[in-house]
Amino acid sequence: MGYNRIDICGHLGRDPEFKQTQSGKSMVRLNVAVTEHYNGQENTTWFKVVAFGELAERCHYSSSNK
């Protein structure tokens, strides 16, 4: 089974939501805004991101230690 990877660089829309699943696995939800400037116009795209496990814990730790 393959997977896809995407790197999103932008700004958080609000603080990430950190939760534990019923099985005890860490989960974080966050919204990231990416703004592009082209020919004098600005376009913002919002990404809804969900991370699990160690990555979720890193996102939570990074956002809580501003």
PyMOL commands that set and color helices and strands:
alter all, ss='L'
color gray80, all
select helices_A, chain A and resi 53-64
alter helices_A, ss='H'
color red, helices_A
select strands_A, chain A and resi 11-12+17-20+26-38+41-52
alter strands_A, ss='S'
color yellow, strands_A
deselect
rebuild
show_as cartoon
